[in-house]
Each structure stands twice: as C-alpha cells, then as structure tokens.
Amino acid sequence: MKINSAAGPISTDDLGATLMHEHLVAGFLGWEVDTQAPRLSREAVIEACVERIEELQAGGFSSLLDPCPNDLGRDPELYAEVAARTGFNILFTTGLYHERAGSPYWRVKLQGFRKAAEYVAAMYVDELTNGVGPSKLKPAAIKLAVGADPDSEYENKLIEAAAIACRETGAPIITHTEAIGGEVLLAKLTGFGVPAHKVIIGHSCGSRDKAYHRSIVEGGAYIGFDRFGLTGLMPDEVRAECLHALLEAGFAQQVMISHDCVFCNLGAMYSPGLASMLKTHSSMHFSRHVAPILRERGVSQAAIDSLLRDNPRRYFCDEVPARGKSVAAQPA
Ligand SMILES: [Zn+2]
C-alpha cells in the first residue's frame, strides 16, 4: 500500500522500524517575535535534524512520523530537505493543536462558529488530498490534540473535524492527550463513525493507571507509549512496567513506541534546566534504555522489533490489530 511522505508516496513495505511521534522542529506560537531568543539559521536547523536522523539510521530505524500541528511550526519543505539528504522516510500530519496551547486565531475564529467542524475538516481534507503549501506535499495522517478536558467546546470541534476528515479520506488519526480522558476521546471518535483501529491515543504512558491503558486497547485503538525518556514527567521504569503489562495481556499489536523528542525547539520558551533535558532527550532512548528492561522481564528481541516495525505498518495499512498470545514471557 502507498502512503504519503515528505519525499512523495512510499510503500508501507518500506517503512521498516518506525518511530511514531518525534518532531524535527516545533515552536509554540509567538516564538518568532521573541527577539531575545537565540535563532538558528535554516541551514543549522536542517543540519541538526540530519545529525539526529543519521543517529537513528545507525540504530536501525528508517522512518518517523512527525505529528507537529499546523499551528506549532509544521514545515513540510524542511522535512523534504532532510528526507532528501538522509534517505529517511519522514511522514507528517494535518491538524490543529488544542485550545490551551494552540493558535489564538483558531480559538477566536471557531468561537460561536456553527459550521466550525466542517470548516476545519475541509482544510484537513484539502491538505490530505491536494497537499500543503508551495511544495504540495501530502500528510500521512490527521493530528488531533486535546487538553485535559476533551469535552471542551473547542476540543469538541476539533474532534468532529478530525472524524469528518478521517471518514472522507481514510487517513488515520494520531492524538495528543494529557494522559487523561483517552477513553472519552475514543468514544467520541467512534461515535462519529471512525473505526477504533484508525486512532492512536497518544501520550498514554503519562498515566500509571493500568485500568486506563486497558480501557483504550480494549476499545480497539492503538495506545501511545510515546514519551520514553521524558523521565521528569514519568520514570522509564513505570512506563516500561505498564508497557510490559499490556504485552503480557496480549495487546502487543496495539502499542506505538516513541519519545516525543523535538530535534530543534524554536525560540527559548523553557527554563535552562528543562531546555537542557529536552536537548539531550534522544530518539534512541527506547532502544538503549527501555528495550533492555523489557528483555530482562523476558520479552524477546523479536517481539520488541515487532512493536517498532509491524504496528506502524499495520496502522497505515488500515489492518485491524489482533489480540495475541502474550509475548511477554518468551525466553530472551
Ligand atoms: Zn509531540
């Protein structure tokens, strides 16, 4: 099956080991008018991204999905340039960020706008069908971001817009959540006619509540264990233990592994301590530090490889994941 990448359509057979939530660049709106923040040239940003991607290639990866929202610095031309220099598959999305940290333009525009969901959906459908910006590169998926309250007026409009665009184009949905309310979000999406297996409930590893994780995978969605290495938010050991519990319960086909790294943060929004933590946050963290924890718990390398290779391919191929035998107790 063909899917869209920053280098044009590619075969899902060529995805290989894929990280499903990493960012080349991202900046919260307003960074561009912070005249005191250090500024990298475009060439320097590209070089920094190429360096990070070469590290991933050396580590056996060949693809990533960058689910940067349209209003947080999404830059398809930059993805294309980095893809051309490295041969790495870079997939991107269409979608607006959530109410609290997204664009005030959209917050104002959608307020009291009766056909808001249809309006936003038409933009997503146009981007998925005709491409984005001057290069007309096409997104591979729809980004849907919700805050701590996935039932706010603004979030409800974004949820319906993503559902309409998914139904019209068949593109799958990747979500940002605050590790709460994922089951509510999933119920809303399926209520709008989106098949559960076309949805990733992102950042779910920010919760240590195993019943919460179960409610998402039992609902048929993919679950994002996609912030490994952000240890200030949740220790790796807890994320690994919760992941292991899902593998043991037979949900291996529904887990998406990633880190939510930002190779180049635009502007300088974070405190020096947080900024330096984010700078050293590596997309190789799972392979280097979490896979060994899983192997120690009896998960085979083949099962770990399958999480990184087969789950992303299945998601993009629109295949329904099967609940399998436990992969957690096989000898290493
Ligand atoms: Zn992210």
Boltz pocket constraint, residues with backbone or C-beta under 6 A from the ligand:
constraints:
  - pocket:
      binder: B
      contacts: [[A, 21], [A, 23], [A, 67], [A, 260]]
      max_distance: 6.0
